[in-house]
Amino acid sequence: MSEDNEKVEPLSRTYTVPLGIAFEAPPYRRSKVAIRMIKEFATRHMKASEVSIAEEVNQEIWARGIKHPPRRITLDMERDEDGIVSVKLPPKPEKV
């Protein structure tokens, strides 16, 4: 059996997180629910012990206010050796 304090392998992935279920919440809670959904998604898919969301992701969710978060968002998730996942926006593609 494995222990909780055991080191895990570092991992990096890009996910598109669906946030449509946040619109089932009352309008004055939708962005809060969207942030919670991102944390739950990262915990489930990256097998994380802890999730750290970058400020730029938070600003992207809250950009249109509490009532209108995005329906989906693409995020880069990186897990370090301690099992902590950092969630950030992927780099923007350069225009040609």
C-alpha positions in Angstrom: 0.0 0.0 0.0 1.1 3.5 -0.7 1.4 6.2 1.9 0.0 9.8 1.6 3.4 11.4 2.3 5.1 9.4 -0.5 6.7 11.4 -3.4 4.8 11.4 -6.7 6.1 11.8 -10.2 6.1 15.3 -11.7 3.4 15.7 -14.4 2.4 18.4 -16.8 -0.8 18.4 -18.9 -3.2 20.8 -20.8 -6.9 20.4 -20.2 -10.1 22.1 -21.4 -12.2 22.4 -18.3 -16.0 22.5 -18.8 -17.6 25.0 -16.6 -21.2 24.8 -17.9 -22.5 23.3 -14.7 -21.7 26.5 -12.9 -24.6 28.1 -14.7 -27.0 25.8 -12.7 -26.0 27.9 -9.6 -27.7 31.2 -8.8 -26.3 34.1 -10.8 -24.7 35.7 -7.8 -22.5 32.6 -7.2 -21.4 31.4 -10.6 -17.8 32.6 -10.7 -17.3 31.2 -7.2 -18.7 27.8 -8.3 -16.4 27.9 -11.4 -13.3 28.3 -9.3 -14.4 25.5 -7.0 -15.0 23.3 -10.1 -11.5 24.0 -11.4 -10.0 22.9 -8.1 -12.1 19.7 -8.1 -11.2 19.0 -11.7 -7.5 19.4 -10.9 -7.7 17.2 -7.8 -9.5 14.4 -9.7 -7.5 14.4 -12.9 -4.0 15.1 -11.6 -4.4 13.1 -8.3 -3.4 16.1 -6.3 -3.1 16.6 -2.6 -3.3 20.4 -3.0 -4.3 22.8 -5.8 -2.8 26.3 -6.4 -4.6 28.5 -8.9 -2.6 31.3 -10.5 -3.9 34.9 -10.2 -4.2 35.1 -14.0 -6.7 32.2 -14.1 -8.7 33.9 -11.3 -8.8 37.1 -13.3 -9.9 35.3 -16.4 -12.9 33.7 -14.6 -13.9 36.9 -12.9 -13.3 39.2 -16.0 -17.0 39.4 -16.9 -18.2 39.5 -13.3 -19.7 37.0 -10.9 -22.7 36.3 -13.1 -21.0 35.4 -16.4 -18.0 33.1 -16.1 -16.7 31.4 -19.3 -18.4 28.1 -20.3 -15.0 26.4 -20.7 -11.4 27.3 -20.2 -8.1 25.8 -21.3 -5.6 25.4 -18.5 -2.0 24.1 -18.0 -1.7 21.9 -14.9 1.6 20.9 -13.4 2.1 18.5 -10.5 5.4 18.7 -8.6 7.1 16.0 -6.5 5.1 16.9 -3.4 1.7 16.4 -5.1 0.9 20.1 -5.3 -0.8 21.1 -8.6 -0.3 24.6 -10.0 -3.0 25.7 -12.5 -2.2 28.5 -15.0 -3.2 29.7 -18.4 -1.4 28.3 -21.4 0.9 30.7 -23.3 -0.9 32.7 -26.0 0.0 31.8 -29.6 2.0 34.3 -31.5 0.3 36.0 -34.4 1.9 35.5 -37.7 
